[in-house]
Every structure is written in C-alpha cells, then in structure tokens.
Amino acid sequence: QVQLVESGGGLVEPGGSLRLTCAASGSIFNLRTMGWYRQAPGKQRELVASVSNSGPTLYTDSMKDRCTISRDNAKNTMYLQLDSLKPEDTAVYYCNAGAHQMWSPGAYWGQGTQVTVSS
C-alpha cells in the first residue's frame, strides 16, 4: 500500500502562487507515474499534470504554462507549483500515484488539499 499526504493548499488572491506538496510513504516501489488531479464543485476530477519516475512530464490544457510539476524520488515527494492563479482554478487538488500511463490515474489517492482563488 501507498499513503499519500498533500499539503500547501489555501486561499490566494487572483494572480497569486501556491506550491503543493505530496509526501508518499509505504510501498514506494509502487509509486510509478505520479500526478496531480483537481476537482471543482459540480465537475469531474481532471488531470492537471503528471510526472514519470524517470522524469518526463505531461501537462494538460487546464493549467498549462501556469504550473510546474516535479518530484524528488530520494524524498518520495512530488510538487506542483501553481502560478498566475485564477478563480476558475479553485478546486480540491489530489495527489495520485501508481499509474502505468501518464494520462490515467493509478490506484493510490491522497485526501486532497483545497485551493481557493478569490479576492
């Protein structure tokens, strides 16, 4: 089993930045490709970005050019830098791990961290 814990969410004004962190523990050899997903009220959960265990990244149009995903395998930690945030970025952001493909989620999810963009 893999445990994922997100942190770093909060309330930020439009145009602001946040850095989300996902700390993994447990059976870390199962981490494989990791990703950040988000779910806004009344909407389906969607992929924001993913990163393979060897480094390649995938960004979707949802926040392309406004976010940067990275991971530190030595620390079993993944990050998502969010910049130029907009009110429509308000959502719960989830960490995911164990994926076999860059564009599909794996079996492991964190509990989510709320990001609210509002003035």
C-alpha positions as protocol buffer text, in pm:
chain_id: "A"
residue {
  index: 1
  type: GLN
  ca { x: 0 y: 0 z: 0 }
}
residue {
  index: 2
  type: VAL
  ca { x: 96 y: 359 z: -62 }
}
residue {
  index: 3
  type: GLN
  ca { x: -6 y: 651 z: 155 }
}
residue {
  index: 4
  type: LEU
  ca { x: -16 y: 999 z: 5 }
}
residue {
  index: 5
  type: VAL
  ca { x: -50 y: 1321 z: 201 }
}
residue {
  index: 6
  type: GLU
  ca { x: -98 y: 1656 z: 30 }
}
residue {
  index: 7
  type: SER
  ca { x: -23 y: 1994 z: 178 }
}
residue {
  index: 8
  type: GLY
  ca { x: 19 y: 2353 z: 67 }
}
residue {
  index: 9
  type: GLY
  ca { x: -332 y: 2447 z: -34 }
}
residue {
  index: 10
  type: GLY
  ca { x: -508 y: 2758 z: 89 }
}
residue {
  index: 11
  type: LEU
  ca { x: -669 y: 3086 z: -3 }
}
residue {
  index: 12
  type: VAL
  ca { x: -486 y: 3302 z: -253 }
}
residue {
  index: 13
  type: GLU
  ca { x: -577 y: 3612 z: -450 }
}
residue {
  index: 14
  type: PRO
  ca { x: -604 y: 3603 z: -828 }
}
residue {
  index: 15
  type: GLY
  ca { x: -258 y: 3618 z: -981 }
}
residue {
  index: 16
  type: GLY
  ca { x: -101 y: 3459 z: -677 }
}
residue {
  index: 17
  type: SER
  ca { x: 101 y: 3141 z: -639 }
}
residue {
  index: 18
  type: LEU
  ca { x: 95 y: 2826 z: -430 }
}
residue {
  index: 19
  type: ARG
  ca { x: 320 y: 2525 z: -402 }
}
residue {
  index: 20
  type: LEU
  ca { x: 151 y: 2194 z: -334 }
}
residue {
  index: 21
  type: THR
  ca { x: 342 y: 1904 z: -186 }
}
residue {
  index: 22
  type: CYS
  ca { x: 260 y: 1534 z: -188 }
}
residue {
  index: 23
  type: ALA
  ca { x: 452 y: 1313 z: 52 }
}
residue {
  index: 24
  type: ALA
  ca { x: 444 y: 940 z: -15 }
}
residue {
  index: 25
  type: SER
  ca { x: 508 y: 657 z: 227 }
}
residue {
  index: 26
  type: GLY
  ca { x: 457 y: 283 z: 242 }
}
residue {
  index: 27
  type: SER
  ca { x: 528 y: 65 z: -60 }
}
residue {
  index: 28
  type: ILE
  ca { x: 710 y: 336 z: -251 }
}
residue {
  index: 29
  type: PHE
  ca { x: 830 y: 96 z: -519 }
}
residue {
  index: 30
  type: ASN
  ca { x: 469 y: 112 z: -640 }
}
residue {
  index: 31
  type: LEU
  ca { x: 473 y: 488 z: -698 }
}
residue {
  index: 32
  type: ARG
  ca { x: 544 y: 464 z: -1073 }
}
residue {
  index: 33
  type: THR
  ca { x: 397 y: 766 z: -1253 }
}
residue {
  index: 34
  type: MET
  ca { x: 253 y: 1028 z: -1018 }
}
residue {
  index: 35
  type: GLY
  ca { x: 14 y: 1307 z: -1095 }
}
residue {
  index: 36
  type: TRP
  ca { x: -192 y: 1596 z: -969 }
}
residue {
  index: 37
  type: TYR
  ca { x: -564 y: 1598 z: -1033 }
}
residue {
  index: 38
  type: ARG
  ca { x: -824 y: 1854 z: -935 }
}
residue {
  index: 39
  type: GLN
  ca { x: -1198 y: 1854 z: -883 }
}
residue {
  index: 40
  type: ALA
  ca { x: -1408 y: 2168 z: -874 }
}
residue {
  index: 41
  type: PRO
  ca { x: -1760 y: 2168 z: -728 }
}
residue {
  index: 42
  type: GLY
  ca { x: -2003 y: 2004 z: -966 }
}
residue {
  index: 43
  type: LYS
  ca { x: -1731 y: 1896 z: -1206 }
}
residue {
  index: 44
  type: GLN
  ca { x: -1545 y: 1576 z: -1277 }
}
residue {
  index: 45
  type: ARG
  ca { x: -1197 y: 1517 z: -1147 }
}
residue {
  index: 46
  type: GLU
  ca { x: -941 y: 1613 z: -1411 }
}
residue {
  index: 47
  type: LEU
  ca { x: -572 y: 1563 z: -1465 }
}
residue {
  index: 48
  type: VAL
  ca { x: -356 y: 1873 z: -1421 }
}
residue {
  index: 49
  type: ALA
  ca { x: -9 y: 1724 z: -1472 }
}
residue {
  index: 50
  type: SER
  ca { x: 182 y: 1402 z: -1429 }
}
residue {
  index: 51
  type: VAL
  ca { x: 546 y: 1300 z: -1393 }
}
residue {
  index: 52
  type: SER
  ca { x: 701 y: 961 z: -1450 }
}
residue {
  index: 53
  type: ASN
  ca { x: 951 y: 808 z: -1211 }
}
residue {
  index: 54
  type: SER
  ca { x: 1227 y: 878 z: -1466 }
}
residue {
  index: 55
  type: GLY
  ca { x: 1136 y: 1243 z: -1516 }
}
residue {
  index: 56
  type: PRO
  ca { x: 919 y: 1307 z: -1824 }
}
residue {
  index: 57
  type: THR
  ca { x: 618 y: 1525 z: -1758 }
}
residue {
  index: 58
  type: LEU
  ca { x: 275 y: 1575 z: -1907 }
}
residue {
  index: 59
  type: TYR
  ca { x: 65 y: 1889 z: -1876 }
}
residue {
  index: 60
  type: THR
  ca { x: -296 y: 1922 z: -1975 }
}
residue {
  index: 61
  type: ASP
  ca { x: -456 y: 2236 z: -2109 }
}
residue {
  index: 62
  type: SER
  ca { x: -626 y: 2300 z: -1777 }
}
residue {
  index: 63
  type: MET
  ca { x: -323 y: 2481 z: -1635 }
}
residue {
  index: 64
  type: LYS
  ca { x: -55 y: 2451 z: -1898 }
}
residue {
  index: 65
  type: ASP
  ca { x: 207 y: 2730 z: -1875 }
}
residue {
  index: 66
  type: ARG
  ca { x: 85 y: 2818 z: -1527 }
}
residue {
  index: 67
  type: CYS
  ca { x: 204 y: 2519 z: -1332 }
}
residue {
  index: 68
  type: THR
  ca { x: 518 y: 2311 z: -1291 }
}
residue {
  index: 69
  type: ILE
  ca { x: 524 y: 1953 z: -1168 }
}
residue {
  index: 70
  type: SER
  ca { x: 832 y: 1791 z: -1019 }
}
residue {
  index: 71
  type: ARG
  ca { x: 928 y: 1503 z: -794 }
}
residue {
  index: 72
  type: ASP
  ca { x: 1216 y: 1417 z: -567 }
}
residue {
  index: 73
  type: ASN
  ca { x: 1250 y: 1040 z: -568 }
}
residue {
  index: 74
  type: ALA
  ca { x: 1503 y: 1049 z: -285 }
}
residue {
  index: 75
  type: LYS
  ca { x: 1242 y: 1214 z: -64 }
}
residue {
  index: 76
  type: ASN
  ca { x: 940 y: 1029 z: -209 }
}
residue {
  index: 77
  type: THR
  ca { x: 781 y: 1369 z: -265 }
}
residue {
  index: 78
  type: MET
  ca { x: 604 y: 1535 z: -555 }
}
residue {
  index: 79
  type: TYR
  ca { x: 537 y: 1905 z: -601 }
}
residue {
  index: 80
  type: LEU
  ca { x: 306 y: 2126 z: -802 }
}
residue {
  index: 81
  type: GLN
  ca { x: 396 y: 2492 z: -838 }
}
residue {
  index: 82
  type: LEU
  ca { x: 86 y: 2692 z: -927 }
}
residue {
  index: 83
  type: ASP
  ca { x: 131 y: 3042 z: -1070 }
}
residue {
  index: 84
  type: SER
  ca { x: -94 y: 3316 z: -1208 }
}
residue {
  index: 85
  type: LEU
  ca { x: -388 y: 3155 z: -1035 }
}
residue {
  index: 86
  type: LYS
  ca { x: -740 y: 3233 z: -1150 }
}
residue {
  index: 87
  type: PRO
  ca { x: -1074 y: 3195 z: -970 }
}
residue {
  index: 88
  type: GLU
  ca { x: -1156 y: 2905 z: -1201 }
}
residue {
  index: 89
  type: ASP
  ca { x: -858 y: 2717 z: -1056 }
}
residue {
  index: 90
  type: THR
  ca { x: -1049 y: 2683 z: -731 }
}
residue {
  index: 91
  type: ALA
  ca { x: -1077 y: 2312 z: -660 }
}
residue {
  index: 92
  type: VAL
  ca { x: -963 y: 2030 z: -439 }
}
residue {
  index: 93
  type: TYR
  ca { x: -625 y: 1915 z: -566 }
}
residue {
  index: 94
  type: TYR
  ca { x: -543 y: 1546 z: -530 }
}
residue {
  index: 95
  type: CYS
  ca { x: -216 y: 1362 z: -544 }
}
residue {
  index: 96
  type: ASN
  ca { x: -218 y: 1033 z: -731 }
}
residue {
  index: 97
  type: ALA
  ca { x: 38 y: 753 z: -766 }
}
residue {
  index: 98
  type: GLY
  ca { x: 81 y: 409 z: -912 }
}
residue {
  index: 99
  type: ALA
  ca { x: -15 y: 500 z: -1267 }
}
residue {
  index: 100
  type: HIS
  ca { x: 107 y: 291 z: -1562 }
}
residue {
  index: 101
  type: GLN
  ca { x: 35 y: 572 z: -1807 }
}
residue {
  index: 102
  type: MET
  ca { x: 92 y: 946 z: -1796 }
}
residue {
  index: 103
  type: TRP
  ca { x: -269 y: 1035 z: -1873 }
}
residue {
  index: 104
  type: SER
  ca { x: -452 y: 789 z: -1648 }
}
residue {
  index: 105
  type: PRO
  ca { x: -461 y: 772 z: -1268 }
}
residue {
  index: 106
  type: GLY
  ca { x: -310 y: 500 z: -1058 }
}
residue {
  index: 107
  type: ALA
  ca { x: -468 y: 321 z: -766 }
}
residue {
  index: 108
  type: TYR
  ca { x: -347 y: 549 z: -489 }
}
residue {
  index: 109
  type: TRP
  ca { x: -502 y: 882 z: -392 }
}
residue {
  index: 110
  type: GLY
  ca { x: -437 y: 1137 z: -125 }
}
residue {
  index: 111
  type: GLN
  ca { x: -711 y: 1305 z: 72 }
}
residue {
  index: 112
  type: GLY
  ca { x: -685 y: 1628 z: -126 }
}
residue {
  index: 113
  type: THR
  ca { x: -596 y: 1985 z: -44 }
}
residue {
  index: 114
  type: GLN
  ca { x: -827 y: 2279 z: -107 }
}
residue {
  index: 115
  type: VAL
  ca { x: -711 y: 2563 z: -328 }
}
residue {
  index: 116
  type: THR
  ca { x: -934 y: 2869 z: -328 }
}
residue {
  index: 117
  type: VAL
  ca { x: -859 y: 3162 z: -555 }
}
residue {
  index: 118
  type: SER
  ca { x: -1057 y: 3467 z: -456 }
}
residue {
  index: 119
  type: SER
  ca { x: -1015 y: 3834 z: -383 }
}
